[in-house]
Amino acid sequence: METNKTMRETTINLPETKAEAKEKAPLLNSSKAIAILEPPNRGTKKGIAIGDFVLRLCTIGATLGATVTMGNAGAVAPFTTRFLRFEAQFNDIPTFVFFMVANGIVTGYLFLSLPFSTICIVRPLAKAPRILLVIFDTV
């Protein structure tokens, strides 16, 4: 019993680190606010970013294929006679010319947007590249 009386308890006070102080700060200006922050789910966002990148690659292939096919296409009308033959190309109809120009622009945009999509894969929590892609995809 004498050993218990001679033992003393000592406490050491250490200052808080910045990370610990940030975790204790409430999210709201109220003293009742107690927030428990969950770690962000990076795996889901990275998976969505990879899916976005694959879809962009597929769309580049489709629009480039449509543009090349339309540019090289030529047709002979079925109502030809022996003396009259009607050949049609894409530049005979203004709608097809618009289609080719629009597909060329879309192909170029998708090719230029691939680096931003790659940034979204590497940094899944970055918001600026995602917002930029959404705005330009909408336009």
WOZIKA-V914062 format. One record per residue. N is the residue number from 0. PSI is psi in radians with two decimals (none if undefined). NEAR is the number of other ideal C-beta (glycine too) atoms within 10 Angstrom. Layout:
N_PSI_NEAR, N_PSI_NEAR
This chain:
0_-0.49_4, 1_-0.52_5, 2_-0.58_6, 3_-0.59_6, 4_-0.53_7, 5_-0.29_6, 6_2.37_6, 7_2.58_5, 8_2.42_4, 9_2.34_4, 10_2.48_4, 11_2.11_4, 12_2.10_4, 13_2.47_6, 14_2.62_6, 15_2.55_10, 16_2.94_9, 17_-0.64_7, 18_-0.72_7, 19_-0.66_10, 20_-0.62_10, 21_-0.64_10, 22_-0.48_12, 23_-0.22_9, 24_2.32_8, 25_2.68_11, 26_-0.50_10, 27_2.93_9, 28_0.17_6, 29_2.59_8, 30_-0.27_7, 31_-0.18_6, 32_2.08_10, 33_2.05_10, 34_2.34_10, 35_1.95_6, 36_2.25_8, 37_2.55_5, 38_2.48_5, 39_2.59_10, 40_1.62_11, 41_-0.55_11, 42_-0.75_9, 43_-0.79_10, 44_-0.63_17, 45_-0.68_16, 46_-0.72_13, 47_-0.69_14, 48_-0.68_22, 49_-0.73_14, 50_-0.71_11, 51_-0.74_18, 52_-0.77_17, 53_-0.73_11, 54_-0.64_12, 55_-0.72_20, 56_-0.74_14, 57_-0.70_11, 58_-0.64_14, 59_-0.79_18, 60_-0.73_12, 61_-0.81_14, 62_-0.66_20, 63_-0.72_17, 64_-0.73_12, 65_-0.68_16, 66_-0.80_20, 67_-0.73_13, 68_-0.77_12, 69_-0.65_15, 70_-0.54_14, 71_-0.06_9, 72_2.47_11, 73_2.55_8, 74_2.64_11, 75_2.25_10, 76_2.52_10, 77_-0.24_6, 78_0.59_8, 79_2.66_11, 80_-3.04_7, 81_-0.53_5, 82_-0.41_5, 83_2.17_8, 84_2.25_10, 85_2.05_12, 86_2.38_10, 87_2.45_13, 88_3.02_13, 89_-0.54_18, 90_0.03_10, 91_-0.44_11, 92_2.15_11, 93_-0.50_8, 94_-0.70_8, 95_-0.59_16, 96_-0.78_13, 97_-0.72_10, 98_-0.77_15, 99_-0.76_18, 100_-0.77_11, 101_-0.76_12, 102_-0.61_20, 103_-0.73_15, 104_-0.76_12, 105_-0.71_17, 106_-0.77_20, 107_-0.76_13, 108_-0.79_16, 109_-0.67_21, 110_-0.71_14, 111_-0.36_10, 112_-0.15_19, 113_-0.69_13, 114_-0.64_10, 115_-0.64_18, 116_-0.61_20, 117_-0.67_14, 118_-0.67_17, 119_-0.48_24, 120_-0.78_17, 121_-0.73_10, 122_1.49_16, 123_-0.33_19, 124_-0.01_11, 125_2.23_14, 126_-0.58_9, 127_-0.81_11, 128_-0.60_19, 129_-0.77_20, 130_-0.72_10, 131_-0.78_14, 132_-0.72_18, 133_-0.77_10, 134_-0.86_9, 135_-0.56_12, 136_-0.63_12, 137_-0.73_6, 138_none_6
